[in-house]
Amino acid sequence: MNDHVYKVVELVGSSETSIEDAIQTAIKRASQTLRNLRWFEVLQTRGHVENGEVRHYQVLLKAGFTLDEGS
């Protein structure tokens, strides 16, 4: 088994649809600029209420990615 070193970043995803969609949004966007994403952890879940209805879901994530091998 290879030993891995991970870099950890925090991301906030939002969605009008669901918590799951907010997670997917954050991970999809992060994967456009970060290579080797390996895991995520949901730290906080919150939302925006308007006129007594949930309008947005928001999640704070930690995401880990492996660092590229040195040359």
PDB file as gemmi writes it, atoms N, CA and C in Angstrom:
CRYST1    1.000    1.000    1.000  90.00  90.00  90.00 P 1                      
ATOM      1  N   MET A   1       0.837  -1.187   0.000  1.00  0.00           N  
ATOM      2  CA  MET A   1       0.000   0.000   0.000  1.00  0.00           C  
ATOM      3  C   MET A   1       0.875   1.240   0.000  1.00  0.00           C  
ATOM      4  N   ASN A   2       0.513   2.191  -0.827  1.00  0.00           N  
ATOM      5  CA  ASN A   2       1.257   3.446  -0.874  1.00  0.00           C  
ATOM      6  C   ASN A   2       0.819   4.363   0.261  1.00  0.00           C  
ATOM      7  N   ASP A   3       1.791   5.072   0.815  1.00  0.00           N  
ATOM      8  CA  ASP A   3       1.455   6.108   1.789  1.00  0.00           C  
ATOM      9  C   ASP A   3       1.037   7.345   1.020  1.00  0.00           C  
ATOM     10  N   HIS A   4       0.017   8.025   1.504  1.00  0.00           N  
ATOM     11  CA  HIS A   4      -0.475   9.215   0.828  1.00  0.00           C  
ATOM     12  C   HIS A   4      -0.367  10.419   1.751  1.00  0.00           C  
ATOM     13  N   VAL A   5      -0.110  11.554   1.155  1.00  0.00           N  
ATOM     14  CA  VAL A   5      -0.199  12.828   1.852  1.00  0.00           C  
ATOM     15  C   VAL A   5      -1.356  13.568   1.200  1.00  0.00           C  
ATOM     16  N   TYR A   6      -2.255  14.076   2.023  1.00  0.00           N  
ATOM     17  CA  TYR A   6      -3.434  14.772   1.511  1.00  0.00           C  
ATOM     18  C   TYR A   6      -3.359  16.251   1.843  1.00  0.00           C  
ATOM     19  N   LYS A   7      -3.819  17.052   0.930  1.00  0.00           N  
ATOM     20  CA  LYS A   7      -4.070  18.469   1.169  1.00  0.00           C  
ATOM     21  C   LYS A   7      -5.567  18.566   1.419  1.00  0.00           C  
ATOM     22  N   VAL A   8      -5.979  19.360   2.406  1.00  0.00           N  
ATOM     23  CA  VAL A   8      -7.386  19.496   2.753  1.00  0.00           C  
ATOM     24  C   VAL A   8      -7.816  20.941   2.517  1.00  0.00           C  
ATOM     25  N   VAL A   9      -8.949  21.100   1.838  1.00  0.00           N  
ATOM     26  CA  VAL A   9      -9.515  22.422   1.589  1.00  0.00           C  
ATOM     27  C   VAL A   9     -10.960  22.444   2.085  1.00  0.00           C  
ATOM     28  N   GLU A  10     -11.461  23.621   2.360  1.00  0.00           N  
ATOM     29  CA  GLU A  10     -12.872  23.768   2.710  1.00  0.00           C  
ATOM     30  C   GLU A  10     -13.615  24.333   1.510  1.00  0.00           C  
ATOM     31  N   LEU A  11     -14.801  23.805   1.291  1.00  0.00           N  
ATOM     32  CA  LEU A  11     -15.655  24.222   0.181  1.00  0.00           C  
ATOM     33  C   LEU A  11     -17.052  24.495   0.725  1.00  0.00           C  
ATOM     34  N   VAL A  12     -17.760  25.409   0.092  1.00  0.00           N  
ATOM     35  CA  VAL A  12     -19.163  25.630   0.414  1.00  0.00           C  
ATOM     36  C   VAL A  12     -19.952  25.476  -0.874  1.00  0.00           C  
ATOM     37  N   GLY A  13     -20.892  24.541  -0.866  1.00  0.00           N  
ATOM     38  CA  GLY A  13     -21.754  24.328  -2.022  1.00  0.00           C  
ATOM     39  C   GLY A  13     -23.173  24.744  -1.681  1.00  0.00           C  
ATOM     40  N   SER A  14     -23.891  25.221  -2.688  1.00  0.00           N  
ATOM     41  CA  SER A  14     -25.277  25.603  -2.450  1.00  0.00           C  
ATOM     42  C   SER A  14     -26.162  25.093  -3.583  1.00  0.00           C  
ATOM     43  N   SER A  15     -27.444  24.943  -3.272  1.00  0.00           N  
ATOM     44  CA  SER A  15     -28.404  24.449  -4.244  1.00  0.00           C  
ATOM     45  C   SER A  15     -29.807  24.869  -3.827  1.00  0.00           C  
ATOM     46  N   GLU A  16     -30.652  25.101  -4.796  1.00  0.00           N  
ATOM     47  CA  GLU A  16     -32.061  25.352  -4.509  1.00  0.00           C  
ATOM     48  C   GLU A  16     -32.827  24.038  -4.370  1.00  0.00           C  
ATOM     49  N   THR A  17     -32.194  22.915  -4.761  1.00  0.00           N  
ATOM     50  CA  THR A  17     -32.870  21.632  -4.835  1.00  0.00           C  
ATOM     51  C   THR A  17     -32.740  20.785  -3.574  1.00  0.00           C  
ATOM     52  N   SER A  18     -31.478  20.537  -3.124  1.00  0.00           N  
ATOM     53  CA  SER A  18     -31.281  19.610  -2.010  1.00  0.00           C  
ATOM     54  C   SER A  18     -29.871  19.724  -1.438  1.00  0.00           C  
ATOM     55  N   ILE A  19     -29.688  19.111  -0.272  1.00  0.00           N  
ATOM     56  CA  ILE A  19     -28.355  19.050   0.337  1.00  0.00           C  
ATOM     57  C   ILE A  19     -27.422  18.231  -0.543  1.00  0.00           C  
ATOM     58  N   GLU A  20     -27.918  17.103  -1.046  1.00  0.00           N  
ATOM     59  CA  GLU A  20     -27.092  16.264  -1.920  1.00  0.00           C  
ATOM     60  C   GLU A  20     -26.632  17.031  -3.159  1.00  0.00           C  
ATOM     61  N   ASP A  21     -27.521  17.808  -3.740  1.00  0.00           N  
ATOM     62  CA  ASP A  21     -27.159  18.600  -4.916  1.00  0.00           C  
ATOM     63  C   ASP A  21     -26.120  19.667  -4.560  1.00  0.00           C  
ATOM     64  N   ALA A  22     -26.212  20.246  -3.368  1.00  0.00           N  
ATOM     65  CA  ALA A  22     -25.219  21.225  -2.918  1.00  0.00           C  
ATOM     66  C   ALA A  22     -23.839  20.570  -2.797  1.00  0.00           C  
ATOM     67  N   ILE A  23     -23.796  19.337  -2.294  1.00  0.00           N  
ATOM     68  CA  ILE A  23     -22.530  18.593  -2.203  1.00  0.00           C  
ATOM     69  C   ILE A  23     -21.981  18.339  -3.602  1.00  0.00           C  
ATOM     70  N   GLN A  24     -22.831  17.825  -4.490  1.00  0.00           N  
ATOM     71  CA  GLN A  24     -22.398  17.539  -5.862  1.00  0.00           C  
ATOM     72  C   GLN A  24     -21.874  18.796  -6.556  1.00  0.00           C  
ATOM     73  N   THR A  25     -22.553  19.915  -6.349  1.00  0.00           N  
ATOM     74  CA  THR A  25     -22.135  21.181  -6.951  1.00  0.00           C  
ATOM     75  C   THR A  25     -20.734  21.566  -6.489  1.00  0.00           C  
ATOM     76  N   ALA A  26     -20.487  21.475  -5.189  1.00  0.00           N  
ATOM     77  CA  ALA A  26     -19.174  21.832  -4.646  1.00  0.00           C  
ATOM     78  C   ALA A  26     -18.079  20.913  -5.180  1.00  0.00           C  
ATOM     79  N   ILE A  27     -18.329  19.606  -5.184  1.00  0.00           N  
ATOM     80  CA  ILE A  27     -17.314  18.646  -5.637  1.00  0.00           C  
ATOM     81  C   ILE A  27     -17.059  18.787  -7.137  1.00  0.00           C  
ATOM     82  N   LYS A  28     -18.111  18.926  -7.935  1.00  0.00           N  
ATOM     83  CA  LYS A  28     -17.927  19.089  -9.382  1.00  0.00           C  
ATOM     84  C   LYS A  28     -17.107  20.327  -9.700  1.00  0.00           C  
ATOM     85  N   ARG A  29     -17.426  21.424  -9.018  1.00  0.00           N  
ATOM     86  CA  ARG A  29     -16.689  22.663  -9.290  1.00  0.00           C  
ATOM     87  C   ARG A  29     -15.240  22.547  -8.840  1.00  0.00           C  
ATOM     88  N   ALA A  30     -15.005  21.989  -7.672  1.00  0.00           N  
ATOM     89  CA  ALA A  30     -13.637  21.833  -7.168  1.00  0.00           C  
ATOM     90  C   ALA A  30     -12.815  20.934  -8.081  1.00  0.00           C  
ATOM     91  N   SER A  31     -13.443  19.909  -8.639  1.00  0.00           N  
ATOM     92  CA  SER A  31     -12.705  18.969  -9.498  1.00  0.00           C  
ATOM     93  C   SER A  31     -12.272  19.606 -10.816  1.00  0.00           C  
ATOM     94  N   GLN A  32     -12.800  20.773 -11.152  1.00  0.00           N  
ATOM     95  CA  GLN A  32     -12.361  21.482 -12.354  1.00  0.00           C  
ATOM     96  C   GLN A  32     -10.983  22.101 -12.178  1.00  0.00           C  
ATOM     97  N   THR A  33     -10.587  22.370 -10.937  1.00  0.00           N  
ATOM     98  CA  THR A  33      -9.285  22.998 -10.700  1.00  0.00           C  
ATOM     99  C   THR A  33      -8.371  22.200  -9.777  1.00  0.00           C  
ATOM    100  N   LEU A  34      -8.919  21.229  -9.044  1.00  0.00           N  
ATOM    101  CA  LEU A  34      -8.102  20.403  -8.158  1.00  0.00           C  
ATOM    102  C   LEU A  34      -8.005  18.995  -8.724  1.00  0.00           C  
ATOM    103  N   ARG A  35      -6.799  18.487  -8.801  1.00  0.00           N  
ATOM    104  CA  ARG A  35      -6.608  17.106  -9.256  1.00  0.00           C  
ATOM    105  C   ARG A  35      -6.616  16.167  -8.046  1.00  0.00           C  
ATOM    106  N   ASN A  36      -6.932  14.922  -8.320  1.00  0.00           N  
ATOM    107  CA  ASN A  36      -6.795  13.843  -7.339  1.00  0.00           C  
ATOM    108  C   ASN A  36      -7.700  13.983  -6.115  1.00  0.00           C  
ATOM    109  N   LEU A  37      -8.898  14.543  -6.293  1.00  0.00           N  
ATOM    110  CA  LEU A  37      -9.843  14.574  -5.171  1.00  0.00           C  
ATOM    111  C   LEU A  37     -10.158  13.144  -4.752  1.00  0.00           C  
ATOM    112  N   ARG A  38     -10.133  12.864  -3.448  1.00  0.00           N  
ATOM    113  CA  ARG A  38     -10.309  11.501  -2.962  1.00  0.00           C  
ATOM    114  C   ARG A  38     -11.468  11.331  -1.974  1.00  0.00           C  
ATOM    115  N   TRP A  39     -11.779  12.360  -1.188  1.00  0.00           N  
ATOM    116  CA  TRP A  39     -12.809  12.203  -0.173  1.00  0.00           C  
ATOM    117  C   TRP A  39     -13.391  13.560   0.206  1.00  0.00           C  
ATOM    118  N   PHE A  40     -14.546  13.526   0.865  1.00  0.00           N  
ATOM    119  CA  PHE A  40     -15.119  14.744   1.438  1.00  0.00           C  
ATOM    120  C   PHE A  40     -15.803  14.397   2.753  1.00  0.00           C  
ATOM    121  N   GLU A  41     -15.987  15.415   3.559  1.00  0.00           N  
ATOM    122  CA  GLU A  41     -16.672  15.292   4.843  1.00  0.00           C  
ATOM    123  C   GLU A  41     -17.576  16.517   4.999  1.00  0.00           C  
ATOM    124  N   VAL A  42     -18.837  16.299   5.318  1.00  0.00           N  
ATOM    125  CA  VAL A  42     -19.760  17.409   5.533  1.00  0.00           C  
ATOM    126  C   VAL A  42     -19.577  17.914   6.965  1.00  0.00           C  
ATOM    127  N   LEU A  43     -19.227  19.188   7.103  1.00  0.00           N  
ATOM    128  CA  LEU A  43     -19.007  19.784   8.420  1.00  0.00           C  
ATOM    129  C   LEU A  43     -20.243  20.512   8.943  1.00  0.00           C  
ATOM    130  N   GLN A  44     -20.929  21.211   8.052  1.00  0.00           N  
ATOM    131  CA  GLN A  44     -22.110  21.980   8.458  1.00  0.00           C  
ATOM    132  C   GLN A  44     -23.154  21.918   7.357  1.00  0.00           C  
ATOM    133  N   THR A  45     -24.390  21.972   7.772  1.00  0.00           N  
ATOM    134  CA  THR A  45     -25.508  22.068   6.836  1.00  0.00           C  
ATOM    135  C   THR A  45     -26.363  23.236   7.293  1.00  0.00           C  
ATOM    136  N   ARG A  46     -26.713  24.079   6.366  1.00  0.00           N  
ATOM    137  CA  ARG A  46     -27.579  25.210   6.698  1.00  0.00           C  
ATOM    138  C   ARG A  46     -28.414  25.579   5.485  1.00  0.00           C  
ATOM    139  N   GLY A  47     -29.302  26.509   5.641  1.00  0.00           N  
ATOM    140  CA  GLY A  47     -30.146  26.897   4.526  1.00  0.00           C  
ATOM    141  C   GLY A  47     -30.666  28.306   4.673  1.00  0.00           C  
ATOM    142  N   HIS A  48     -31.339  28.726   3.649  1.00  0.00           N  
ATOM    143  CA  HIS A  48     -31.933  30.061   3.590  1.00  0.00           C  
ATOM    144  C   HIS A  48     -33.445  29.897   3.523  1.00  0.00           C  
ATOM    145  N   VAL A  49     -34.140  30.595   4.396  1.00  0.00           N  
ATOM    146  CA  VAL A  49     -35.597  30.517   4.451  1.00  0.00           C  
ATOM    147  C   VAL A  49     -36.166  31.846   3.959  1.00  0.00           C  
ATOM    148  N   GLU A  50     -37.160  31.744   3.098  1.00  0.00           N  
ATOM    149  CA  GLU A  50     -37.829  32.932   2.579  1.00  0.00           C  
ATOM    150  C   GLU A  50     -39.334  32.686   2.568  1.00  0.00           C  
ATOM    151  N   ASN A  51     -40.080  33.564   3.176  1.00  0.00           N  
ATOM    152  CA  ASN A  51     -41.535  33.430   3.258  1.00  0.00           C  
ATOM    153  C   ASN A  51     -41.967  32.064   3.806  1.00  0.00           C  
ATOM    154  N   GLY A  52     -41.247  31.589   4.812  1.00  0.00           N  
ATOM    155  CA  GLY A  52     -41.605  30.336   5.456  1.00  0.00           C  
ATOM    156  C   GLY A  52     -41.243  29.083   4.688  1.00  0.00           C  
ATOM    157  N   GLU A  53     -40.493  29.222   3.591  1.00  0.00           N  
ATOM    158  CA  GLU A  53     -40.082  28.053   2.797  1.00  0.00           C  
ATOM    159  C   GLU A  53     -38.570  28.030   2.621  1.00  0.00           C  
ATOM    160  N   VAL A  54     -38.039  26.823   2.546  1.00  0.00           N  
ATOM    161  CA  VAL A  54     -36.609  26.669   2.288  1.00  0.00           C  
ATOM    162  C   VAL A  54     -36.334  27.067   0.838  1.00  0.00           C  
ATOM    163  N   ARG A  55     -35.425  28.017   0.653  1.00  0.00           N  
ATOM    164  CA  ARG A  55     -35.102  28.499  -0.689  1.00  0.00           C  
ATOM    165  C   ARG A  55     -33.747  27.989  -1.177  1.00  0.00           C  
ATOM    166  N   HIS A  56     -32.802  27.818  -0.279  1.00  0.00           N  
ATOM    167  CA  HIS A  56     -31.470  27.325  -0.647  1.00  0.00           C  
ATOM    168  C   HIS A  56     -30.956  26.409   0.455  1.00  0.00           C  
ATOM    169  N   TYR A  57     -30.218  25.391   0.041  1.00  0.00           N  
ATOM    170  CA  TYR A  57     -29.481  24.523   0.949  1.00  0.00           C  
ATOM    171  C   TYR A  57     -28.010  24.869   0.787  1.00  0.00           C  
ATOM    172  N   GLN A  58     -27.280  24.850   1.886  1.00  0.00           N  
ATOM    173  CA  GLN A  58     -25.853  25.160   1.825  1.00  0.00           C  
ATOM    174  C   GLN A  58     -25.104  24.176   2.711  1.00  0.00           C  
ATOM    175  N   VAL A  59     -23.977  23.677   2.210  1.00  0.00           N  
ATOM    176  CA  VAL A  59     -23.147  22.744   2.976  1.00  0.00           C  
ATOM    177  C   VAL A  59     -21.703  23.226   2.993  1.00  0.00           C  
ATOM    178  N   LEU A  60     -21.072  23.057   4.140  1.00  0.00           N  
ATOM    179  CA  LEU A  60     -19.648  23.320   4.286  1.00  0.00           C  
ATOM    180  C   LEU A  60     -18.964  21.961   4.300  1.00  0.00           C  
ATOM    181  N   LEU A  61     -18.016  21.777   3.404  1.00  0.00           N  
ATOM    182  CA  LEU A  61     -17.313  20.502   3.258  1.00  0.00           C  
ATOM    183  C   LEU A  61     -15.827  20.672   3.495  1.00  0.00           C  
ATOM    184  N   LYS A  62     -15.200  19.628   3.986  1.00  0.00           N  
ATOM    185  CA  LYS A  62     -13.757  19.462   3.883  1.00  0.00           C  
ATOM    186  C   LYS A  62     -13.569  18.476   2.743  1.00  0.00           C  
ATOM    187  N   ALA A  63     -12.639  18.747   1.861  1.00  0.00           N  
ATOM    188  CA  ALA A  63     -12.333  17.825   0.768  1.00  0.00           C  
ATOM    189  C   ALA A  63     -10.833  17.577   0.765  1.00  0.00           C  
ATOM    190  N   GLY A  64     -10.461  16.315   0.559  1.00  0.00           N  
ATOM    191  CA  GLY A  64      -9.050  15.947   0.544  1.00  0.00           C  
ATOM    192  C   GLY A  64      -8.623  15.464  -0.833  1.00  0.00           C  
ATOM    193  N   PHE A  65      -7.422  15.872  -1.212  1.00  0.00           N  
ATOM    194  CA  PHE A  65      -6.861  15.397  -2.470  1.00  0.00           C  
ATOM    195  C   PHE A  65      -5.400  15.043  -2.256  1.00  0.00           C  
ATOM    196  N   THR A  66      -4.932  14.051  -3.010  1.00  0.00           N  
ATOM    197  CA  THR A  66      -3.541  13.634  -2.885  1.00  0.00           C  
ATOM    198  C   THR A  66      -2.664  14.591  -3.667  1.00  0.00           C  
ATOM    199  N   LEU A  67      -1.477  14.798  -3.125  1.00  0.00           N  
ATOM    200  CA  LEU A  67      -0.502  15.646  -3.781  1.00  0.00           C  
ATOM    201  C   LEU A  67       0.200  14.863  -4.880  1.00  0.00           C  
ATOM    202  N   ASP A  68       0.590  15.550  -5.934  1.00  0.00           N  
ATOM    203  CA  ASP A  68       1.327  14.903  -7.012  1.00  0.00           C  
ATOM    204  C   ASP A  68       2.663  14.410  -6.489  1.00  0.00           C  
ATOM    205  N   GLU A  69       3.124  13.312  -7.049  1.00  0.00           N  
ATOM    206  CA  GLU A  69       4.431  12.774  -6.684  1.00  0.00           C  
ATOM    207  C   GLU A  69       5.524  13.743  -7.105  1.00  0.00           C  
ATOM    208  N   GLY A  70       6.545  13.909  -6.253  1.00  0.00           N  
ATOM    209  CA  GLY A  70       7.687  14.767  -6.592  1.00  0.00           C  
ATOM    210  C   GLY A  70       8.555  14.098  -7.649  1.00  0.00           C  
ATOM    211  N   SER A  71       9.310  14.910  -8.387  1.00  0.00           N  
ATOM    212  CA  SER A  71      10.160  14.309  -9.417  1.00  0.00           C  
ATOM    213  C   SER A  71      11.546  14.026  -8.907  1.00  0.00           C  
TER     214      SER A  71                                                      
END                                                                             
